[in-house]
Amino acid sequence: MLNQKKFIVSHAPFWHNGSGITERSYHTMLAALPALLMGFYQYGMPAVGVISLSVSAAMLWELAFNKAAKLPVTVGDGNAAVVGLVLAMLLPATAPWWIVIMGTFLAVVVGKNIFGGIGSNPFNPVAVAVAMMMLSWGGCFDFNQSLVNYELNFPSMVYPLTAVKNFGVSAADAFTVSDLIWGKQIGGIGAGFGLGLIVGGIYLMLRGFIRWEISLSFIAGIILTALLFNTSDPSRYGSPMLHLFSGYTLVAVFFLAPEDSSSPVNFIPMLLYGLTAGVMTVLIRNIGAYADGVIFAILVANLLNPLLDKIRPKTLGHIGKA
Amino acid sequence: MNPKKPLQLAYGMAVVLLLVGVLSYTAFSAKAPDEPVRLMFQCSTGKVLFDHKTHTAESGYGIACTDCHHHPENAEDRTSCRSCHDVPKDGSAPAACLNCHDAGDFEVESIVKKTDAIHQQCIGCHKEKGSGPEECKLCHVNYNF
């Protein structure tokens, strides 16, 4: 028993396996690609413009902050590019240039860097930026309004969540689950194609870039809460599948909620964090003022993060005070 | 990996994407179609999403342009509702009216206000045809994202 080897560490020199923030950032962008390509296909060059400008502007804001604060340049880690990319996935293809510039500023500078940069932000930078923009320039996030000139081969050119919110579930009857999964719905450039987001999410989970506990408990939270509401009044509250495959849900599940510094690190806290975000999403959508409550649900879950991380595993051999 | 490489890659990406972004917004920006597909009317009682194409297309309701854009009847460019019915707050005549009429030819007070004009047009037609929403909240919606 005394000779049992528990932990073996060899002495220096060590070899770096190449894994780092840069690698992780580029793989996250790779995972977003299927959903983005569908957005480009559906909305054309304006969508390419929003994504390109957003990624570029986010990197330039990061560089500007680094220079202004006389800090080492951190653009190379790709985190700013990921922030810009995820932000643009939530925007409509017709987003004006100033919204993109303002949004990336809010995300990179206000959401991340003023708290100390990567790893120090208490809230997801993209969620902070989108929440501020929604409250300030809500019209830009009204997809019914932003995409009035688009005519695509979708069952309906009305945003499913606002249709349900205003006119009940029958207003979204035109959409089958298959339509929603295949992205036949208007919405953010990279938020509509459910299948693409799921493929990207599975890749990130398998590679260990995001924690499956958060994403899967988020989905479980949405399905369970939506099921309860839907069972209580099927004509008023959408089905779990509608909630899962519409709005920003899947982007939030795989790209917003699992962000490192704003999410917990232990097993039980991660499950509670994901569940909270999922439950809050459906609560805001069904009985709150907003058609898509995902962004605010993420911020609420972020707020709970330090509290949830108090639930820690017991230290081995630790003898507590009485 | 050389520590400078990721930074050089990031700078390269930022510059290329900036160029693509600026070009997309300028040279390849989406042009509004000649005939609107849908219109979003901003109202104090809630926005109204009007499906213009479904109302005008032969495969839809096939309504003639002049049924709504009734004045002047023979105009090639259809004037929007607001160009005549949106009377300036100072009580002056709308600019669109003065293109053809002299200021003294008509009374500004006789112009039907925009809200009344659109209400009469929409509700009147919906009642006449026995289809389409007639209740307020079926057109006017209030929501936040």
HADDOCK unambig.tbl for C-alpha pairs under 7 A between the chains (distance, minus, plus):
assign (segid A and resid 45 and name CA) (segid B and resid 24 and name CA) 6.19 0.50 0.50
assign (segid A and resid 45 and name CA) (segid B and resid 28 and name CA) 6.46 0.50 0.50
assign (segid A and resid 46 and name CA) (segid B and resid 24 and name CA) 6.20 0.50 0.50
assign (segid A and resid 46 and name CA) (segid B and resid 25 and name CA) 6.86 0.50 0.50
assign (segid A and resid 46 and name CA) (segid B and resid 29 and name CA) 5.92 0.50 0.50
assign (segid A and resid 46 and name CA) (segid B and resid 30 and name CA) 6.32 0.50 0.50
assign (segid A and resid 49 and name CA) (segid B and resid 20 and name CA) 6.53 0.50 0.50
assign (segid A and resid 49 and name CA) (segid B and resid 21 and name CA) 4.24 0.50 0.50
assign (segid A and resid 49 and name CA) (segid B and resid 24 and name CA) 4.72 0.50 0.50
assign (segid A and resid 49 and name CA) (segid B and resid 25 and name CA) 6.01 0.50 0.50
assign (segid A and resid 50 and name CA) (segid B and resid 21 and name CA) 6.56 0.50 0.50
assign (segid A and resid 52 and name CA) (segid B and resid 17 and name CA) 4.74 0.50 0.50
assign (segid A and resid 52 and name CA) (segid B and resid 18 and name CA) 6.35 0.50 0.50
assign (segid A and resid 52 and name CA) (segid B and resid 20 and name CA) 6.30 0.50 0.50
assign (segid A and resid 52 and name CA) (segid B and resid 21 and name CA) 4.88 0.50 0.50
assign (segid A and resid 53 and name CA) (segid B and resid 17 and name CA) 6.27 0.50 0.50
assign (segid A and resid 53 and name CA) (segid B and resid 18 and name CA) 5.44 0.50 0.50
assign (segid A and resid 53 and name CA) (segid B and resid 21 and name CA) 4.44 0.50 0.50
assign (segid A and resid 56 and name CA) (segid B and resid 14 and name CA) 4.42 0.50 0.50
assign (segid A and resid 56 and name CA) (segid B and resid 15 and name CA) 6.99 0.50 0.50
assign (segid A and resid 56 and name CA) (segid B and resid 17 and name CA) 5.58 0.50 0.50
assign (segid A and resid 56 and name CA) (segid B and resid 18 and name CA) 5.33 0.50 0.50
assign (segid A and resid 59 and name CA) (segid B and resid 14 and name CA) 6.43 0.50 0.50
assign (segid A and resid 75 and name CA) (segid B and resid 7 and name CA) 6.45 0.50 0.50
assign (segid A and resid 75 and name CA) (segid B and resid 10 and name CA) 6.45 0.50 0.50
assign (segid A and resid 76 and name CA) (segid B and resid 6 and name CA) 4.87 0.50 0.50
assign (segid A and resid 76 and name CA) (segid B and resid 7 and name CA) 3.92 0.50 0.50
assign (segid A and resid 76 and name CA) (segid B and resid 10 and name CA) 5.37 0.50 0.50
assign (segid A and resid 77 and name CA) (segid B and resid 6 and name CA) 6.92 0.50 0.50
assign (segid A and resid 78 and name CA) (segid B and resid 10 and name CA) 6.92 0.50 0.50
assign (segid A and resid 134 and name CA) (segid B and resid 145 and name CA) 6.80 0.50 0.50
assign (segid A and resid 138 and name CA) (segid B and resid 145 and name CA) 6.88 0.50 0.50
assign (segid A and resid 141 and name CA) (segid B and resid 145 and name CA) 6.58 0.50 0.50
assign (segid A and resid 142 and name CA) (segid B and resid 145 and name CA) 6.74 0.50 0.50
assign (segid A and resid 145 and name CA) (segid B and resid 40 and name CA) 5.83 0.50 0.50
assign (segid A and resid 148 and name CA) (segid B and resid 37 and name CA) 6.45 0.50 0.50
assign (segid A and resid 148 and name CA) (segid B and resid 38 and name CA) 5.00 0.50 0.50
assign (segid A and resid 148 and name CA) (segid B and resid 39 and name CA) 6.24 0.50 0.50
assign (segid A and resid 149 and name CA) (segid B and resid 32 and name CA) 6.57 0.50 0.50
assign (segid A and resid 149 and name CA) (segid B and resid 33 and name CA) 6.98 0.50 0.50
assign (segid A and resid 149 and name CA) (segid B and resid 36 and name CA) 6.63 0.50 0.50
assign (segid A and resid 149 and name CA) (segid B and resid 37 and name CA) 5.39 0.50 0.50
assign (segid A and resid 149 and name CA) (segid B and resid 38 and name CA) 6.35 0.50 0.50
assign (segid A and resid 166 and name CA) (segid B and resid 141 and name CA) 6.61 0.50 0.50
assign (segid A and resid 289 and name CA) (segid B and resid 144 and name CA) 6.52 0.50 0.50
assign (segid A and resid 290 and name CA) (segid B and resid 143 and name CA) 6.51 0.50 0.50
assign (segid A and resid 290 and name CA) (segid B and resid 144 and name CA) 4.84 0.50 0.50
assign (segid A and resid 290 and name CA) (segid B and resid 145 and name CA) 5.01 0.50 0.50
assign (segid A and resid 291 and name CA) (segid B and resid 143 and name CA) 6.66 0.50 0.50
assign (segid A and resid 291 and name CA) (segid B and resid 144 and name CA) 6.08 0.50 0.50
assign (segid A and resid 291 and name CA) (segid B and resid 145 and name CA) 5.09 0.50 0.50
assign (segid A and resid 292 and name CA) (segid B and resid 145 and name CA) 5.55 0.50 0.50
